[in-house]
Amino acid sequence: MVDTPGNEWAEIDVSDTEADRIARRRDRKFSTFRERLTDADQFKVEQSVFDDATFAAIYKLVQDDHIAAFGGPISTGKEANVYEARGTDTTDVAVKIYRINASDFRQMRSYLEGDPRFDGLGQDKKAIVLAWTQKEFANLRRAMRAGVRVPEPIAVERNVLTMELVGLVEERARRLAEVDIENPQTAYEVAQEYMQRLYSAGLIHGDLSEYNMIIHDGELVVIDLGQAVTVHHPNAEMFLRRDCENVAAFFSRQGIETDPETLVEIVTEPDPDPSGTLTQSEQSVQPTDNQS
């Protein structure tokens, strides 16, 4: 299939993976690994919501040299938990684990309905979660190819996504909502450039605000792309306008002259260089003070 913006994923495979087969076999190595992981403090509470196949997915990522050791939790959400881990090349990574047994995707229905990748999934919660995880991995890859600074996706296995850890747990990158920005005009220009590049690549974030953009080492980083939809989604225009309203409202409070309609026009203009990368000076966004 031709890789045209917004049409890049004809279908998502939600059939059993190697992790499901490992969970069914429950051989000695996997059983030992699972017991060791569930004995760790950060997983004791999660045993009731992580099934054997979830632990097998983590086990498979370890076998494939994407994870060498687990650290503590970074965040706990309604649908997913994020943990710090050590990659096999000694770099820190983030491991996002979507819950299957405890997830409530009713609030996400507007993102799923009308997306051809989710046709036929119905109310099958497992299939929806697996498809959602693969969708987030694909969205991150597409955003990176478009020149948007996002956490680099590393691997996906069943309902477990491994990606770059932006910042450290003890000194985490701060959301725009949590900092005073030294140069809000530059931050706004970078945000609108990233929104335009996403749109030119066939994507709309769908939940963009000061809570889904962080600053790390002077870079603006867009996070949480699980709900991002293609420009052909029936609710695409609504999601785009809501993103623009959120971003314009935030930067207006920072003293920047902008409004949602102008931002929509800018975002939907053709990007003359959709694969280009902003220079360090063009994307440098500095916070003046971290707020608690």
GIZIFEN-V453599 format. One record per helix or strand of 3 or more residues. SS is the DSSP state (hx for helix, st for strand). FROM is the first residue (numbers start at 1). LEN is the number of residues. If there is no record, write none. Layout:
ss = <SS SS>
from = <FROM FROM>
len = <LEN LEN>
This chain:
ss = <hx hx hx hx st st st hx hx hx st st hx st hx st st hx hx hx st>
from = <18 28 41 52 69 80 92 106 116 125 153 160 176 179 184 213 219 236 260 280 287>
len = <8 12 8 12 8 7 7 7 3 21 5 5 3 3 17 4 4 18 8 4 4>
